[in-house]
Amino acid sequence: MWRLAGILHLFIGSTLAGSAIIAALVMGYDDTNGILIAAALGFVISFPVTWLVARQLWQE
């Protein structure tokens, strides 16, 4: 399951971090700190999302 979660995290983490960066840019946070905080927030949020998706895929 850890291998599956690791592979999924590559995709889910980059997707959520990218979406958070785009949201930050749309809201006007176009400085370096705003972009880095948005990327870190998306990366941190991707851990529980990855765990939930991997668990659902592993059970089926």
PyMOL Python script that loads the backbone (N, CA, C, O; Angstrom):
from pymol import cmd

cmd.read_pdbstr("""\
ATOM      1  N   MET A   1       0.815  -1.192   0.000  1.00  0.00           N
ATOM      2  CA  MET A   1       0.000   0.000   0.000  1.00  0.00           C
ATOM      3  C   MET A   1       0.863   1.261   0.000  1.00  0.00           C
ATOM      4  O   MET A   1       0.474   2.282  -0.568  1.00  0.00           O
ATOM      5  N   TRP A   2       2.035   1.190   0.638  1.00  0.00           N
ATOM      6  CA  TRP A   2       2.892   2.378   0.694  1.00  0.00           C
ATOM      7  C   TRP A   2       3.414   2.752  -0.680  1.00  0.00           C
ATOM      8  O   TRP A   2       3.577   3.934  -0.983  1.00  0.00           O
ATOM      9  N   ARG A   3       3.678   1.755  -1.514  1.00  0.00           N
ATOM     10  CA  ARG A   3       4.143   2.052  -2.868  1.00  0.00           C
ATOM     11  C   ARG A   3       3.048   2.749  -3.660  1.00  0.00           C
ATOM     12  O   ARG A   3       3.307   3.715  -4.377  1.00  0.00           O
ATOM     13  N   LEU A   4       1.815   2.250  -3.527  1.00  0.00           N
ATOM     14  CA  LEU A   4       0.675   2.876  -4.193  1.00  0.00           C
ATOM     15  C   LEU A   4       0.486   4.308  -3.708  1.00  0.00           C
ATOM     16  O   LEU A   4       0.258   5.212  -4.512  1.00  0.00           O
ATOM     17  N   ALA A   5       0.578   4.516  -2.409  1.00  0.00           N
ATOM     18  CA  ALA A   5       0.416   5.860  -1.849  1.00  0.00           C
ATOM     19  C   ALA A   5       1.528   6.790  -2.324  1.00  0.00           C
ATOM     20  O   ALA A   5       1.282   7.971  -2.570  1.00  0.00           O
ATOM     21  N   GLY A   6       2.742   6.274  -2.454  1.00  0.00           N
ATOM     22  CA  GLY A   6       3.834   7.100  -2.932  1.00  0.00           C
ATOM     23  C   GLY A   6       3.642   7.556  -4.372  1.00  0.00           C
ATOM     24  O   GLY A   6       3.902   8.712  -4.707  1.00  0.00           O
ATOM     25  N   ILE A   7       3.190   6.646  -5.214  1.00  0.00           N
ATOM     26  CA  ILE A   7       2.931   6.993  -6.613  1.00  0.00           C
ATOM     27  C   ILE A   7       1.769   7.969  -6.720  1.00  0.00           C
ATOM     28  O   ILE A   7       1.833   8.935  -7.480  1.00  0.00           O
ATOM     29  N   LEU A   8       0.713   7.719  -5.962  1.00  0.00           N
ATOM     30  CA  LEU A   8      -0.432   8.621  -5.987  1.00  0.00           C
ATOM     31  C   LEU A   8      -0.069  10.006  -5.468  1.00  0.00           C
ATOM     32  O   LEU A   8      -0.580  11.013  -5.958  1.00  0.00           O
ATOM     33  N   HIS A   9       0.815  10.054  -4.475  1.00  0.00           N
ATOM     34  CA  HIS A   9       1.185  11.346  -3.893  1.00  0.00           C
ATOM     35  C   HIS A   9       1.918  12.230  -4.904  1.00  0.00           C
ATOM     36  O   HIS A   9       1.800  13.454  -4.867  1.00  0.00           O
ATOM     37  N   LEU A  10       2.665  11.609  -5.795  1.00  0.00           N
ATOM     38  CA  LEU A  10       3.324  12.397  -6.841  1.00  0.00           C
ATOM     39  C   LEU A  10       2.306  13.174  -7.660  1.00  0.00           C
ATOM     40  O   LEU A  10       2.510  14.352  -7.953  1.00  0.00           O
ATOM     41  N   PHE A  11       1.228  12.529  -8.026  1.00  0.00           N
ATOM     42  CA  PHE A  11       0.227  13.167  -8.864  1.00  0.00           C
ATOM     43  C   PHE A  11      -0.717  14.065  -8.066  1.00  0.00           C
ATOM     44  O   PHE A  11      -0.998  15.192  -8.474  1.00  0.00           O
ATOM     45  N   ILE A  12      -1.197  13.574  -6.947  1.00  0.00           N
ATOM     46  CA  ILE A  12      -2.141  14.350  -6.142  1.00  0.00           C
ATOM     47  C   ILE A  12      -1.454  15.576  -5.538  1.00  0.00           C
ATOM     48  O   ILE A  12      -2.040  16.658  -5.500  1.00  0.00           O
ATOM     49  N   GLY A  13      -0.226  15.415  -5.070  1.00  0.00           N
ATOM     50  CA  GLY A  13       0.502  16.527  -4.475  1.00  0.00           C
ATOM     51  C   GLY A  13       0.774  17.644  -5.468  1.00  0.00           C
ATOM     52  O   GLY A  13       0.584  18.821  -5.160  1.00  0.00           O
ATOM     53  N   SER A  14       1.216  17.274  -6.650  1.00  0.00           N
ATOM     54  CA  SER A  14       1.502  18.314  -7.648  1.00  0.00           C
ATOM     55  C   SER A  14       0.223  18.980  -8.136  1.00  0.00           C
ATOM     56  O   SER A  14       0.215  20.178  -8.422  1.00  0.00           O
ATOM     57  N   THR A  15      -0.854  18.213  -8.234  1.00  0.00           N
ATOM     58  CA  THR A  15      -2.126  18.785  -8.669  1.00  0.00           C
ATOM     59  C   THR A  15      -2.673  19.775  -7.639  1.00  0.00           C
ATOM     60  O   THR A  15      -3.086  20.877  -7.999  1.00  0.00           O
ATOM     61  N   LEU A  16      -2.678  19.393  -6.385  1.00  0.00           N
ATOM     62  CA  LEU A  16      -3.205  20.288  -5.347  1.00  0.00           C
ATOM     63  C   LEU A  16      -2.302  21.493  -5.124  1.00  0.00           C
ATOM     64  O   LEU A  16      -2.794  22.598  -4.894  1.00  0.00           O
ATOM     65  N   ALA A  17      -0.990  21.296  -5.189  1.00  0.00           N
ATOM     66  CA  ALA A  17      -0.078  22.438  -5.038  1.00  0.00           C
ATOM     67  C   ALA A  17      -0.241  23.403  -6.205  1.00  0.00           C
ATOM     68  O   ALA A  17      -0.253  24.617  -6.004  1.00  0.00           O
ATOM     69  N   GLY A  18      -0.366  22.882  -7.416  1.00  0.00           N
ATOM     70  CA  GLY A  18      -0.576  23.736  -8.581  1.00  0.00           C
ATOM     71  C   GLY A  18      -1.893  24.476  -8.523  1.00  0.00           C
ATOM     72  O   GLY A  18      -1.966  25.652  -8.877  1.00  0.00           O
ATOM     73  N   SER A  19      -2.934  23.794  -8.078  1.00  0.00           N
ATOM     74  CA  SER A  19      -4.236  24.447  -7.942  1.00  0.00           C
ATOM     75  C   SER A  19      -4.200  25.536  -6.881  1.00  0.00           C
ATOM     76  O   SER A  19      -4.813  26.591  -7.047  1.00  0.00           O
ATOM     77  N   ALA A  20      -3.487  25.286  -5.796  1.00  0.00           N
ATOM     78  CA  ALA A  20      -3.368  26.302  -4.745  1.00  0.00           C
ATOM     79  C   ALA A  20      -2.571  27.511  -5.238  1.00  0.00           C
ATOM     80  O   ALA A  20      -2.887  28.647  -4.884  1.00  0.00           O
ATOM     81  N   ILE A  21      -1.553  27.277  -6.042  1.00  0.00           N
ATOM     82  CA  ILE A  21      -0.783  28.394  -6.601  1.00  0.00           C
ATOM     83  C   ILE A  21      -1.647  29.223  -7.534  1.00  0.00           C
ATOM     84  O   ILE A  21      -1.611  30.452  -7.482  1.00  0.00           O
ATOM     85  N   ILE A  22      -2.414  28.574  -8.380  1.00  0.00           N
ATOM     86  CA  ILE A  22      -3.301  29.303  -9.287  1.00  0.00           C
ATOM     87  C   ILE A  22      -4.334  30.103  -8.501  1.00  0.00           C
ATOM     88  O   ILE A  22      -4.624  31.249  -8.844  1.00  0.00           O
ATOM     89  N   ALA A  23      -4.893  29.503  -7.440  1.00  0.00           N
ATOM     90  CA  ALA A  23      -5.859  30.220  -6.612  1.00  0.00           C
ATOM     91  C   ALA A  23      -5.214  31.431  -5.941  1.00  0.00           C
ATOM     92  O   ALA A  23      -5.835  32.490  -5.847  1.00  0.00           O
ATOM     93  N   ALA A  24      -3.984  31.285  -5.477  1.00  0.00           N
ATOM     94  CA  ALA A  24      -3.290  32.406  -4.843  1.00  0.00           C
ATOM     95  C   ALA A  24      -3.030  33.524  -5.850  1.00  0.00           C
ATOM     96  O   ALA A  24      -3.176  34.702  -5.525  1.00  0.00           O
ATOM     97  N   LEU A  25      -2.648  33.160  -7.059  1.00  0.00           N
ATOM     98  CA  LEU A  25      -2.405  34.177  -8.077  1.00  0.00           C
ATOM     99  C   LEU A  25      -3.691  34.901  -8.463  1.00  0.00           C
ATOM    100  O   LEU A  25      -3.676  36.112  -8.687  1.00  0.00           O
ATOM    101  N   VAL A  26      -4.787  34.182  -8.541  1.00  0.00           N
ATOM    102  CA  VAL A  26      -6.070  34.810  -8.875  1.00  0.00           C
ATOM    103  C   VAL A  26      -6.508  35.765  -7.771  1.00  0.00           C
ATOM    104  O   VAL A  26      -7.093  36.811  -8.049  1.00  0.00           O
ATOM    105  N   MET A  27      -6.225  35.405  -6.514  1.00  0.00           N
ATOM    106  CA  MET A  27      -6.606  36.267  -5.396  1.00  0.00           C
ATOM    107  C   MET A  27      -5.666  37.454  -5.215  1.00  0.00           C
ATOM    108  O   MET A  27      -5.900  38.297  -4.349  1.00  0.00           O
ATOM    109  N   GLY A  28      -4.605  37.533  -6.020  1.00  0.00           N
ATOM    110  CA  GLY A  28      -3.725  38.683  -5.965  1.00  0.00           C
ATOM    111  C   GLY A  28      -2.461  38.497  -5.151  1.00  0.00           C
ATOM    112  O   GLY A  28      -1.699  39.449  -4.986  1.00  0.00           O
ATOM    113  N   TYR A  29      -2.216  37.314  -4.641  1.00  0.00           N
ATOM    114  CA  TYR A  29      -0.989  37.045  -3.893  1.00  0.00           C
ATOM    115  C   TYR A  29       0.105  36.649  -4.885  1.00  0.00           C
ATOM    116  O   TYR A  29       0.445  35.473  -5.015  1.00  0.00           O
ATOM    117  N   ASP A  30       0.642  37.634  -5.570  1.00  0.00           N
ATOM    118  CA  ASP A  30       1.607  37.340  -6.615  1.00  0.00           C
ATOM    119  C   ASP A  30       3.051  37.576  -6.192  1.00  0.00           C
ATOM    120  O   ASP A  30       3.940  37.661  -7.038  1.00  0.00           O
ATOM    121  N   ASP A  31       3.288  37.681  -4.888  1.00  0.00           N
ATOM    122  CA  ASP A  31       4.658  37.789  -4.421  1.00  0.00           C
ATOM    123  C   ASP A  31       5.203  36.393  -4.099  1.00  0.00           C
ATOM    124  O   ASP A  31       4.461  35.411  -4.111  1.00  0.00           O
ATOM    125  N   THR A  32       6.472  36.320  -3.818  1.00  0.00           N
ATOM    126  CA  THR A  32       7.122  35.028  -3.591  1.00  0.00           C
ATOM    127  C   THR A  32       6.563  34.312  -2.373  1.00  0.00           C
ATOM    128  O   THR A  32       6.358  33.098  -2.408  1.00  0.00           O
ATOM    129  N   ASN A  33       6.316  35.043  -1.304  1.00  0.00           N
ATOM    130  CA  ASN A  33       5.804  34.406  -0.080  1.00  0.00           C
ATOM    131  C   ASN A  33       4.422  33.811  -0.300  1.00  0.00           C
ATOM    132  O   ASN A  33       4.142  32.709   0.173  1.00  0.00           O
ATOM    133  N   GLY A  34       3.566  34.514  -1.000  1.00  0.00           N
ATOM    134  CA  GLY A  34       2.220  34.001  -1.251  1.00  0.00           C
ATOM    135  C   GLY A  34       2.234  32.730  -2.073  1.00  0.00           C
ATOM    136  O   GLY A  34       1.478  31.798  -1.797  1.00  0.00           O
ATOM    137  N   ILE A  35       3.085  32.687  -3.075  1.00  0.00           N
ATOM    138  CA  ILE A  35       3.171  31.503  -3.928  1.00  0.00           C
ATOM    139  C   ILE A  35       3.766  30.323  -3.163  1.00  0.00           C
ATOM    140  O   ILE A  35       3.281  29.199  -3.292  1.00  0.00           O
ATOM    141  N   LEU A  36       4.800  30.563  -2.377  1.00  0.00           N
ATOM    142  CA  LEU A  36       5.412  29.475  -1.605  1.00  0.00           C
ATOM    143  C   LEU A  36       4.469  28.937  -0.533  1.00  0.00           C
ATOM    144  O   LEU A  36       4.411  27.727  -0.311  1.00  0.00           O
ATOM    145  N   ILE A  37       3.740  29.811   0.122  1.00  0.00           N
ATOM    146  CA  ILE A  37       2.777  29.370   1.133  1.00  0.00           C
ATOM    147  C   ILE A  37       1.666  28.554   0.496  1.00  0.00           C
ATOM    148  O   ILE A  37       1.246  27.537   1.049  1.00  0.00           O
ATOM    149  N   ALA A  38       1.186  28.990  -0.664  1.00  0.00           N
ATOM    150  CA  ALA A  38       0.135  28.240  -1.362  1.00  0.00           C
ATOM    151  C   ALA A  38       0.639  26.867  -1.794  1.00  0.00           C
ATOM    152  O   ALA A  38      -0.083  25.878  -1.672  1.00  0.00           O
ATOM    153  N   ALA A  39       1.863  26.798  -2.295  1.00  0.00           N
ATOM    154  CA  ALA A  39       2.423  25.515  -2.708  1.00  0.00           C
ATOM    155  C   ALA A  39       2.600  24.578  -1.509  1.00  0.00           C
ATOM    156  O   ALA A  39       2.299  23.387  -1.597  1.00  0.00           O
ATOM    157  N   ALA A  40       3.082  25.113  -0.404  1.00  0.00           N
ATOM    158  CA  ALA A  40       3.264  24.296   0.796  1.00  0.00           C
ATOM    159  C   ALA A  40       1.924  23.833   1.359  1.00  0.00           C
ATOM    160  O   ALA A  40       1.797  22.699   1.820  1.00  0.00           O
ATOM    161  N   LEU A  41       0.935  24.703   1.321  1.00  0.00           N
ATOM    162  CA  LEU A  41      -0.393  24.333   1.804  1.00  0.00           C
ATOM    163  C   LEU A  41      -0.994  23.222   0.950  1.00  0.00           C
ATOM    164  O   LEU A  41      -1.556  22.263   1.480  1.00  0.00           O
ATOM    165  N   GLY A  42      -0.878  23.348  -0.363  1.00  0.00           N
ATOM    166  CA  GLY A  42      -1.376  22.287  -1.243  1.00  0.00           C
ATOM    167  C   GLY A  42      -0.648  20.978  -1.030  1.00  0.00           C
ATOM    168  O   GLY A  42      -1.261  19.911  -1.077  1.00  0.00           O
ATOM    169  N   PHE A  43       0.664  21.046  -0.794  1.00  0.00           N
ATOM    170  CA  PHE A  43       1.447  19.845  -0.550  1.00  0.00           C
ATOM    171  C   PHE A  43       1.035  19.165   0.753  1.00  0.00           C
ATOM    172  O   PHE A  43       0.915  17.941   0.804  1.00  0.00           O
ATOM    173  N   VAL A  44       0.820  19.948   1.797  1.00  0.00           N
ATOM    174  CA  VAL A  44       0.428  19.376   3.094  1.00  0.00           C
ATOM    175  C   VAL A  44      -0.978  18.784   3.029  1.00  0.00           C
ATOM    176  O   VAL A  44      -1.230  17.725   3.603  1.00  0.00           O
ATOM    177  N   ILE A  45      -1.887  19.451   2.343  1.00  0.00           N
ATOM    178  CA  ILE A  45      -3.255  18.947   2.217  1.00  0.00           C
ATOM    179  C   ILE A  45      -3.294  17.651   1.408  1.00  0.00           C
ATOM    180  O   ILE A  45      -4.212  16.846   1.569  1.00  0.00           O
ATOM    181  N   SER A  46      -2.312  17.450   0.549  1.00  0.00           N
ATOM    182  CA  SER A  46      -2.327  16.260  -0.301  1.00  0.00           C
ATOM    183  C   SER A  46      -2.038  14.976   0.477  1.00  0.00           C
ATOM    184  O   SER A  46      -2.378  13.897  -0.008  1.00  0.00           O
ATOM    185  N   PHE A  47      -1.436  15.045   1.639  1.00  0.00           N
ATOM    186  CA  PHE A  47      -1.161  13.830   2.403  1.00  0.00           C
ATOM    187  C   PHE A  47      -2.424  13.088   2.828  1.00  0.00           C
ATOM    188  O   PHE A  47      -2.537  11.894   2.552  1.00  0.00           O
ATOM    189  N   PRO A  48      -3.386  13.748   3.491  1.00  0.00           N
ATOM    190  CA  PRO A  48      -4.605  12.993   3.844  1.00  0.00           C
ATOM    191  C   PRO A  48      -5.430  12.597   2.619  1.00  0.00           C
ATOM    192  O   PRO A  48      -6.073  11.548   2.618  1.00  0.00           O
ATOM    193  N   VAL A  49      -5.415  13.422   1.590  1.00  0.00           N
ATOM    194  CA  VAL A  49      -6.149  13.072   0.373  1.00  0.00           C
ATOM    195  C   VAL A  49      -5.546  11.828  -0.261  1.00  0.00           C
ATOM    196  O   VAL A  49      -6.270  10.936  -0.703  1.00  0.00           O
ATOM    197  N   THR A  50      -4.225  11.770  -0.306  1.00  0.00           N
ATOM    198  CA  THR A  50      -3.548  10.595  -0.853  1.00  0.00           C
ATOM    199  C   THR A  50      -3.857   9.358  -0.037  1.00  0.00           C
ATOM    200  O   THR A  50      -4.090   8.287  -0.597  1.00  0.00           O
ATOM    201  N   TRP A  51      -3.862   9.490   1.273  1.00  0.00           N
ATOM    202  CA  TRP A  51      -4.155   8.353   2.141  1.00  0.00           C
ATOM    203  C   TRP A  51      -5.573   7.839   1.894  1.00  0.00           C
ATOM    204  O   TRP A  51      -5.787   6.628   1.833  1.00  0.00           O
ATOM    205  N   LEU A  52      -6.538   8.739   1.752  1.00  0.00           N
ATOM    206  CA  LEU A  52      -7.915   8.317   1.510  1.00  0.00           C
ATOM    207  C   LEU A  52      -8.067   7.626   0.156  1.00  0.00           C
ATOM    208  O   LEU A  52      -8.743   6.602   0.055  1.00  0.00           O
ATOM    209  N   VAL A  53      -7.443   8.177  -0.879  1.00  0.00           N
ATOM    210  CA  VAL A  53      -7.546   7.578  -2.204  1.00  0.00           C
ATOM    211  C   VAL A  53      -6.850   6.228  -2.234  1.00  0.00           C
ATOM    212  O   VAL A  53      -7.387   5.278  -2.803  1.00  0.00           O
ATOM    213  N   ALA A  54      -5.665   6.116  -1.634  1.00  0.00           N
ATOM    214  CA  ALA A  54      -4.944   4.837  -1.619  1.00  0.00           C
ATOM    215  C   ALA A  54      -5.713   3.792  -0.837  1.00  0.00           C
ATOM    216  O   ALA A  54      -5.754   2.627  -1.234  1.00  0.00           O
ATOM    217  N   ARG A  55      -6.315   4.184   0.252  1.00  0.00           N
ATOM    218  CA  ARG A  55      -7.089   3.229   1.042  1.00  0.00           C
ATOM    219  C   ARG A  55      -8.304   2.714   0.270  1.00  0.00           C
ATOM    220  O   ARG A  55      -8.622   1.526   0.325  1.00  0.00           O
ATOM    221  N   GLN A  56      -8.974   3.605  -0.442  1.00  0.00           N
ATOM    222  CA  GLN A  56     -10.134   3.195  -1.249  1.00  0.00           C
ATOM    223  C   GLN A  56      -9.706   2.262  -2.385  1.00  0.00           C
ATOM    224  O   GLN A  56     -10.387   1.277  -2.669  1.00  0.00           O
ATOM    225  N   LEU A  57      -8.594   2.567  -3.024  1.00  0.00           N
ATOM    226  CA  LEU A  57      -8.126   1.703  -4.122  1.00  0.00           C
ATOM    227  C   LEU A  57      -7.623   0.365  -3.605  1.00  0.00           C
ATOM    228  O   LEU A  57      -7.802  -0.653  -4.273  1.00  0.00           O
ATOM    229  N   TRP A  58      -6.998   0.339  -2.434  1.00  0.00           N
ATOM    230  CA  TRP A  58      -6.454  -0.884  -1.885  1.00  0.00           C
ATOM    231  C   TRP A  58      -7.562  -1.831  -1.439  1.00  0.00           C
ATOM    232  O   TRP A  58      -7.398  -3.049  -1.522  1.00  0.00           O
ATOM    233  N   GLN A  59      -8.673  -1.303  -0.973  1.00  0.00           N
ATOM    234  CA  GLN A  59      -9.771  -2.137  -0.486  1.00  0.00           C
ATOM    235  C   GLN A  59     -10.529  -2.821  -1.606  1.00  0.00           C
ATOM    236  O   GLN A  59     -11.145  -3.864  -1.388  1.00  0.00           O
ATOM    237  N   GLU A  60     -10.494  -2.252  -2.804  1.00  0.00           N
ATOM    238  CA  GLU A  60     -11.275  -2.827  -3.893  1.00  0.00           C
ATOM    239  C   GLU A  60     -10.512  -3.859  -4.660  1.00  0.00           C
ATOM    240  O   GLU A  60     -11.039  -4.435  -5.611  1.00  0.00           O
TER     241      GLU A  60
END
""", "prot")
cmd.dss("prot")
cmd.show_as("cartoon", "prot")
cmd.util.cbc("prot")
cmd.orient("prot")
